[in-house]
Amino acid sequence: MDFQSALSAIAPYDRIALYGATGSRLVNFNNPTGVQAKSKASQITTIKKVVETLPAGSYSLAGKVGSRDEPVLFPFTVGDQIEILSDSGSMDMNSELYRKIEGLQRDLMDAKLREQEANIRAEMYQRRCEELTLELEEMGEAEPMSAGPNIFEQIMQHAAPAIVNKVLGSSFLNDGPGELRVPAAAVANAKQGMEMLAAWQAQGKDCNNIKGREQAEKLISGADLTESDLAEFRSYLNRGVTYYDPNQDDCGTISYLLWGGDEMKNFVNSL
């Protein structure tokens, strides 16, 4: 079956995915309902773009009606496949030589399929490595641990001001007049980031965004921000804006919103 025939066979299903030859999922099932809904037509467009980049090999379209249903597979091939010798007139099929050639051709086909899967996995690992690198930068751990403050300095920098503010009032350590007020739009961005992250986790995905969630909780709860907090917001947002795309719901966009987005970046840069 070719790809177009598989597309026709998958027509009755609203949830569609793309599988590799070894059963690995190359494109996850779309969710036609919910916060991050993706229509069947949009999913087919995505799969077509992926198929155009695939090397020759065997693949499958998978379809299911409900999220808990078992998928139904529709195998198809891409490009030219290696054919096993089957012309009995060309040589004696009972000969030892024929069996050796047939075995080698099968081994060659298996090797090519494994190579295709390895290339796809390598691309997935590369994308994951880039996401984790961004997470590491966001957590402020890109420099060696020895270059940062020791544990005592961290306590004096973070815990001591918080204790003083708790005992003597939040304005005691505030050098400027009045209370520091974070823009409401920055708080709204943090809430949106938390909602998008929750939707990702509901689909079994996660950005491992521990620091981003902590910063979002500070904004949403209205916690007092120290000078160190403001410096962290300024450092990350001025870098993280590079990965922000309002038309995407990837880890870069979610992280940037968790930290307060454009409004928080403009706010901390104005201080």
C-alpha positions in Angstrom: 0.0 0.0 0.0 1.3 3.5 -0.8 0.9 6.6 1.3 -2.2 7.9 -0.6 -3.9 4.6 -0.1 -3.1 4.6 3.6 -4.6 8.1 3.8 -7.8 6.9 2.2 -8.0 4.0 4.6 -7.5 6.2 7.6 -10.4 8.5 6.6 -13.0 7.2 9.3 -10.7 8.1 12.2 -10.4 11.5 13.9 -7.2 10.7 15.8 -4.2 9.9 13.6 -0.5 9.1 14.2 2.5 8.1 12.2 4.6 5.0 13.1 8.0 3.8 12.0 8.9 0.3 10.9 9.8 -0.8 14.4 6.7 0.6 16.0 8.2 3.8 17.2 5.8 6.8 17.0 7.1 9.5 14.7 4.0 11.8 15.0 1.9 11.5 18.1 -1.9 11.2 18.0 -3.7 14.5 17.7 -6.4 15.5 20.2 -9.4 17.0 18.3 -10.8 18.4 21.5 -9.5 20.2 24.6 -7.2 23.1 25.3 -4.6 22.2 22.7 -7.0 20.8 20.1 -5.7 19.9 16.7 -8.0 19.1 13.9 -7.8 16.0 11.7 -7.0 18.1 8.6 -4.1 19.9 10.4 -2.8 16.6 11.6 -2.8 15.2 8.1 -0.9 18.2 6.9 1.8 17.7 9.6 2.1 14.0 8.7 2.5 14.8 5.0 5.3 17.1 5.7 7.1 14.5 7.8 6.6 11.8 5.2 8.2 14.0 2.6 11.4 14.0 4.6 11.4 10.2 5.4 14.0 7.9 3.8 12.7 4.9 1.8 11.2 2.3 4.1 8.1 0.8 5.7 5.8 2.9 7.9 2.2 2.9 9.2 -0.6 5.3 9.6 -2.5 4.6 12.8 -6.1 5.7 13.6 -8.4 5.5 16.6 -11.8 7.0 17.5 -11.3 7.6 21.3 -8.2 8.3 23.3 -8.4 5.0 25.1 -9.0 2.9 22.0 -6.4 0.5 20.5 -5.0 2.0 17.3 -5.6 0.4 13.9 -2.5 0.3 11.7 -2.4 0.9 7.9 1.1 0.0 6.6 2.6 1.8 3.6 6.0 2.1 1.9 8.0 5.2 1.0 10.5 5.0 -1.9 12.0 1.9 -3.5 12.1 -1.3 -1.4 14.7 -4.0 -1.6 13.1 -7.0 -3.4 13.8 -10.6 -2.3 14.7 -12.9 -5.2 11.6 -14.9 -6.3 12.2 -15.7 -9.9 12.6 -19.5 -9.9 13.8 -19.4 -13.5 16.9 -17.3 -12.7 18.4 -19.9 -10.4 17.7 -23.1 -8.4 15.7 -22.0 -5.4 16.9 -25.1 -3.5 20.6 -24.3 -4.0 22.8 -23.2 -1.2 23.9 -20.1 -3.2 20.3 -18.9 -3.6 19.6 -19.3 0.2 22.7 -17.3 1.0 21.8 -14.5 -1.4 18.2 -14.4 -0.1 19.5 -14.2 3.5 21.9 -11.4 2.7 19.2 -9.4 1.0 16.9 -9.8 4.0 19.8 -8.7 6.3 20.4 -5.7 4.0 16.7 -4.6 4.2 16.7 -5.0 8.0 19.9 -2.9 8.2 18.5 -0.1 6.1 15.3 0.0 8.3 17.4 0.1 11.5 19.5 3.0 9.9 16.3 4.9 9.2 15.1 4.5 12.8 18.5 5.5 14.2 18.5 8.7 12.1 15.0 9.6 13.4 16.0 8.8 17.0 19.1 11.0 16.6 17.0 13.9 15.5 14.7 13.4 18.5 17.7 13.3 20.9 19.1 16.4 19.3 15.9 18.4 19.8 15.6 17.1 23.4 19.2 18.1 24.0 18.5 21.7 22.8 15.4 21.8 25.1 17.4 20.7 28.1 20.2 23.2 27.3 17.6 26.0 27.4 16.3 24.6 30.7 19.8 24.7 32.1 20.4 28.3 31.0 17.0 29.2 32.5 17.9 27.7 35.9 21.1 29.8 35.9 23.4 26.8 36.0 25.2 27.2 32.7 28.4 28.3 34.6 30.3 25.8 36.7 29.0 25.4 40.3 32.3 26.7 41.7 31.8 30.0 40.0 28.5 30.7 41.9 27.9 31.7 45.5 28.4 29.1 48.2 25.5 27.9 50.4 26.1 30.5 53.1 26.1 33.4 50.5 22.9 32.0 49.1 21.2 32.0 52.5 22.3 35.5 53.2 21.2 36.7 49.8 17.7 35.0 49.7 16.6 33.9 53.2 17.9 36.8 55.3 16.0 39.5 53.4 12.8 37.4 53.5 13.1 37.0 57.3 13.6 40.8 57.8 10.7 41.6 55.5 8.5 39.1 57.4 9.3 40.6 60.8 9.6 44.3 60.0 7.3 44.6 57.0 7.7 44.1 53.3 8.7 47.8 52.8 11.7 47.7 55.2 14.3 46.7 52.6 12.6 48.6 49.8 15.0 51.4 48.8 12.5 53.2 46.5 9.2 54.9 47.5 6.1 52.8 47.7 5.6 49.0 47.0 7.0 47.3 43.9 4.0 46.3 41.8 4.3 43.7 39.0 2.2 44.5 35.9 -1.1 42.6 35.9 -0.4 41.5 32.3 2.8 39.8 33.5 0.8 37.9 36.1 -1.7 36.9 33.3 1.1 35.7 31.2 2.4 33.5 34.1 -1.1 32.0 34.5 -1.3 31.3 30.7 2.1 29.6 30.9 0.9 27.4 33.7 -2.3 26.4 31.8 -0.3 25.5 28.7 2.2 23.5 30.8 -0.7 21.6 32.4 -2.1 20.8 28.9 1.3 19.5 27.9 1.5 17.3 31.0 -2.0 15.9 30.3 -0.7 14.7 27.0 2.3 12.9 28.7 4.8 15.6 27.8 6.7 18.0 30.0 9.3 20.7 29.6 10.9 19.8 33.0 10.5 23.5 33.8 11.1 23.5 37.5 12.5 27.0 37.8 9.9 28.5 35.4 7.1 27.1 37.5 8.6 28.6 40.7 8.9 32.0 39.1 5.3 31.8 37.8 4.1 30.9 41.3 5.9 34.0 42.7 4.1 36.3 40.2 0.7 34.7 40.6 0.8 34.7 44.4 2.0 38.3 44.5 5.2 37.4 46.5 7.7 40.1 47.3 10.5 40.1 44.7 14.1 40.7 46.0 16.8 42.3 44.0 18.2 38.8 43.3 14.7 37.8 41.9 14.6 40.8 39.6 18.1 40.1 38.4 17.1 36.5 37.6 13.9 37.7 35.7 16.0 40.2 33.8 18.7 37.7 32.8 16.4 35.0 31.7 13.8 37.1 29.9 16.4 39.0 27.8 17.6 35.6 26.6 14.4 33.6 26.6 12.6 36.0 24.2 14.7 34.4 21.4 12.7 31.2 21.9 9.3 32.8 22.2 6.7 32.4 19.4 3.1 33.4 20.2 1.9 31.0 17.4 3.6 28.0 19.0 3.0 26.1 22.2 6.5 24.6 22.5 8.8 24.6 25.6 10.5 27.9 24.7 7.1 29.7 24.5 5.8 28.1 27.7 8.9 29.0 29.6 8.9 32.6 28.5 5.3 33.0 29.6 5.9 31.3 33.0 8.5 34.1 33.6 5.9 36.8 32.8 6.5 37.3 29.1 7.1 40.6 27.3 5.4 42.7 30.1 7.7 41.3 32.8 10.7 41.8 30.6 9.9 45.4 29.9 9.1 45.9 33.6 12.4 44.6 35.0 14.4 46.4 32.3 12.8 49.7 33.3 13.9 49.4 37.0 
